[in-house]
Amino acid sequence: MFMISSTPQQLKNRIRDNILDIRERIEKACASVGRNPDEVRLMVVTKTFPPEVINLALECNIDLIGENKVQELMSKLEYLCPKDVEKHIIGHLQRNKVKQVLPHVSMIQSVDSIKLACEISKQSERLGKNTNVLIQINVGDEETKTGFSVDETEEALFQIAEMPNITIEGLMSIPPICETESEIRKYFSELNKIFIDKKDKIYHNKSMTVLSIGMTSDYEAAIKEGSTLIRIGSGIFGQRDY
Ligand SMILES: *Cc1c(COP(=O)(O)O)cnc(C)c1O
């Protein structure tokens, strides 16, 4: 992997070049469908990468990182520079970790059950804070993925919208792996339709503004179908070593 064989300066240049390339592609994808690139936020997904590598990305105008696991996030917190960079949880969150993680993140993108939303609401109330969340949709109905099915989404949104100290800011999804761009665009387009439909219906949540779709392999397709937040890991840091 290039991380290990590179000098710190080479690594830094590589990360910077990757980020510049992604920003250029975001602009092109936006231009191709008449969108303003300011509508698309770039999140750097930091799972498996150490803080000293993450900090190289944070030197390149990155203001948002995503981690999948609470334990991993906690172990990196004190080494991040700047420490207060905005952080989101993007992986399946166990209810018994909610209390620990809430003080450190500004959003939970991976709300995949009513029970989890209840716990976030309860712990947020205790902390005297409000927590922003995205509702995760399992758009391909895959057994290996968590999230609400398309059919369950509306009811879930209504229930969670009633909970105190929690604000639904939008939707998040990871569609199935697809062979072709047109196939993946169908999933993204379906998600955008749900997003537009539900934000009108959930009148308690006028704040529903985030559609978190698109990763390294498919973010341009996601942008063309309305993504407002793309989550990129390997496209910036290289392949992950698990
Ligand atoms: C790992 C991960 C990403 C980033 O994936 P890449 O293909 O490395 O860009 C995005 N979203 C979620 C939820 C992830 O777990």
The ligand as a Tripos MOL2 file, in Angstrom:
@<TRIPOS>MOLECULE
LIG
   15    15     1     0     0
SMALL
NO_CHARGES

@<TRIPOS>ATOM
      1 C1        -16.3670    3.0740    4.1170 C.3       1 LIG1
      2 C2        -17.5730    3.8810    3.8630 C.ar      1 LIG1
      3 C3        -17.5870    4.9080    2.8930 C.ar      1 LIG1
      4 C4        -16.4060    5.2390    2.0110 C.3       1 LIG1
      5 O1        -16.1600    4.2270    1.1050 O.3       1 LIG1
      6 P1        -15.0520    4.4080   -0.0730 P.3       1 LIG1
      7 O2        -15.4900    3.4640   -1.1020 O.co2     1 LIG1
      8 O3        -13.7360    4.0760    0.5400 O.co2     1 LIG1
      9 O4        -15.1170    5.8230   -0.5140 O.co2     1 LIG1
     10 C5        -18.7440    5.6570    2.7540 C.ar      1 LIG1
     11 N1        -19.8420    5.4180    3.5000 N.ar      1 LIG1
     12 C6        -19.8720    4.4450    4.4260 C.ar      1 LIG1
     13 C7        -21.1110    4.2460    5.2280 C.3       1 LIG1
     14 C8        -18.7440    3.6510    4.6320 C.ar      1 LIG1
     15 O5        -18.7930    2.6810    5.5540 O.3       1 LIG1
@<TRIPOS>BOND
     1     1     2 1
     2     2     3 ar
     3     2    14 ar
     4     3     4 1
     5     3    10 ar
     6     4     5 1
     7     5     6 1
     8     6     7 2
     9     6     8 1
    10     6     9 1
    11    10    11 ar
    12    11    12 ar
    13    12    13 1
    14    12    14 ar
    15    14    15 1
@<TRIPOS>SUBSTRUCTURE
     1 LIG1         1 GROUP 0 **** ****
